[in-house]
């Protein structure tokens, strides 16, 4: 688990990663749906608590991490399924969520999978972030002439 966390916390690109992650989270329309927002927030809360419990070596850290991962994957999967129109970015985000939550769950279930899943999640994060920035700010859609 420490390899996965140090990748996200101590590299020179850590500030950029956290800024891009914040942009991705705040720009998602999942937060407009109250039920999905509560479910996603609960999953993220369970992940945070599970991480705290795991770092402090308290009991139930593994269970909190697994339940938080399942809540995030289930919520995002439901959101993805309900979307009427899906694009490449949506598929990349789904793959990223699955890989990242798989790496988190692997900390409790099967430790040899942490590094491969963490690497896949890292690559997918950069693919999602770069495509998001490109679509949002670089390639702006042409405005309809009045």
C-alpha positions as CSV (number, residue, x, y, z in Angstrom):
1,X,0.0,0.0,0.0
2,X,2.8,2.4,0.7
3,X,4.1,2.2,-2.9
4,X,0.7,3.1,-4.2
5,X,0.4,6.0,-1.7
6,X,3.9,7.3,-2.2
7,X,3.2,7.4,-5.9
8,X,0.3,9.7,-5.3
9,X,1.9,11.8,-2.5
10,X,5.7,12.3,-3.0
11,X,6.4,12.7,-6.7
12,X,7.2,16.1,-8.2
13,X,3.9,15.9,-10.1
14,X,1.9,15.4,-6.9
15,X,0.5,18.9,-6.8
16,X,-0.6,18.7,-10.4
17,X,-2.2,15.3,-9.8
18,X,-4.2,16.6,-6.9
19,X,-5.3,19.7,-8.8
20,X,-6.4,17.6,-11.8
21,X,-8.2,15.1,-9.5
22,X,-10.0,18.0,-7.8
23,X,-11.1,19.4,-11.2
24,X,-12.3,16.0,-12.3
25,X,-14.3,15.5,-9.1
26,X,-15.9,18.9,-9.1
27,X,-16.8,19.0,-12.7
28,X,-18.7,15.7,-12.6
29,X,-22.5,15.9,-12.9
30,X,-22.8,12.9,-10.5
31,X,-22.9,15.5,-7.7
32,X,-26.2,17.0,-9.1
33,X,-28.1,13.7,-8.3
34,X,-28.6,13.7,-4.5
35,X,-28.8,10.0,-4.1
36,X,-25.7,9.3,-6.1
37,X,-23.8,12.2,-4.4
38,X,-24.7,10.7,-1.0
39,X,-23.6,7.3,-2.1
40,X,-20.4,8.5,-3.6
41,X,-19.6,10.7,-0.6
42,X,-20.3,7.7,1.8
43,X,-17.9,5.6,-0.3
44,X,-15.2,8.2,-0.2
45,X,-15.7,8.7,3.5
46,X,-15.4,4.9,4.1
47,X,-12.2,4.9,1.9
48,X,-10.7,7.8,4.0
49,X,-11.6,6.1,7.3
50,X,-10.3,2.8,6.1
51,X,-7.0,4.4,5.1
52,X,-6.8,6.0,8.5
53,X,-7.5,2.7,10.3
54,X,-5.0,0.9,8.1
55,X,-2.3,3.4,8.7
56,X,-2.9,3.4,12.4
57,X,-3.1,-0.5,12.5
58,X,-6.6,-0.4,14.0
59,X,-9.1,-3.2,13.5
60,X,-11.6,-3.1,10.7
61,X,-9.3,-1.1,8.3
62,X,-9.5,-3.8,5.7
63,X,-13.3,-4.0,5.9
64,X,-13.7,-0.2,5.6
65,X,-11.4,-0.1,2.6
66,X,-13.2,-2.9,0.8
67,X,-16.7,-1.5,1.6
68,X,-15.6,2.0,0.5
69,X,-14.1,0.6,-2.7
70,X,-17.3,-1.3,-3.5
71,X,-19.5,1.7,-2.8
72,X,-17.4,3.9,-5.1
73,X,-17.4,1.3,-7.9
74,X,-21.1,0.6,-7.5
75,X,-22.1,4.2,-7.5
76,X,-19.9,5.1,-10.5
77,X,-21.0,2.0,-12.3
78,X,-24.7,2.9,-11.8
79,X,-24.0,6.4,-12.9
80,X,-22.2,5.1,-16.0
81,X,-25.0,2.7,-16.8
82,X,-27.6,5.5,-16.5
83,X,-25.8,7.9,-18.8
84,X,-27.7,8.2,-22.1
85,X,-24.7,9.1,-24.2
86,X,-21.2,7.8,-23.5
87,X,-17.9,9.0,-24.9
88,X,-14.3,7.9,-24.8
89,X,-13.7,9.9,-21.6
90,X,-16.5,8.1,-19.9
91,X,-15.1,4.7,-20.7
92,X,-11.6,5.8,-19.5
93,X,-13.0,7.2,-16.3
94,X,-14.8,3.9,-15.6
95,X,-11.6,1.9,-16.3
96,X,-9.7,4.3,-14.0
97,X,-12.2,3.9,-11.2
98,X,-12.2,0.1,-11.5
99,X,-8.3,0.0,-11.5
100,X,-7.9,2.5,-8.6
101,X,-10.5,0.8,-6.4
102,X,-9.1,-2.6,-7.3
103,X,-5.7,-1.4,-6.1
104,X,-7.2,-0.1,-2.9
105,X,-9.1,-3.4,-2.3
106,X,-5.9,-5.3,-3.1
107,X,-4.2,-3.8,-0.1
108,X,-6.6,-6.0,2.0
109,X,-7.2,-9.0,-0.2
110,X,-4.3,-9.9,-2.4
111,X,-1.2,-7.7,-1.9
112,X,0.7,-8.8,-5.1
113,X,-1.9,-7.1,-7.2
114,X,-1.3,-3.7,-5.7
115,X,1.6,-2.7,-7.9
116,X,0.2,-3.8,-11.2
117,X,-3.2,-2.3,-10.5
118,X,-1.7,0.9,-9.1
119,X,0.4,1.3,-12.3
120,X,-2.6,0.7,-14.5
121,X,-4.6,3.2,-12.4
122,X,-1.8,5.7,-12.7
123,X,-1.7,5.4,-16.5
124,X,-5.4,5.6,-16.8
125,X,-5.5,8.7,-14.5
126,X,-3.1,10.5,-16.8
127,X,-5.1,9.5,-19.9
128,X,-8.3,10.7,-18.3
129,X,-6.7,14.0,-17.1
130,X,-5.1,14.8,-20.4
131,X,-8.2,14.0,-22.4
132,X,-10.3,16.0,-19.9
133,X,-8.0,19.1,-20.2
134,X,-7.9,18.7,-24.0
135,X,-11.7,18.5,-24.3
136,X,-12.5,21.2,-21.7
137,X,-9.9,23.9,-22.5
138,X,-7.8,23.2,-25.5
139,X,-10.3,22.0,-28.1
140,X,-13.3,24.2,-27.4
141,X,-16.4,23.4,-29.4
142,X,-17.3,26.0,-32.0
143,X,-20.0,28.4,-30.9
144,X,-23.1,28.5,-32.9
145,X,-23.2,31.7,-34.9
146,X,-26.2,34.0,-34.1
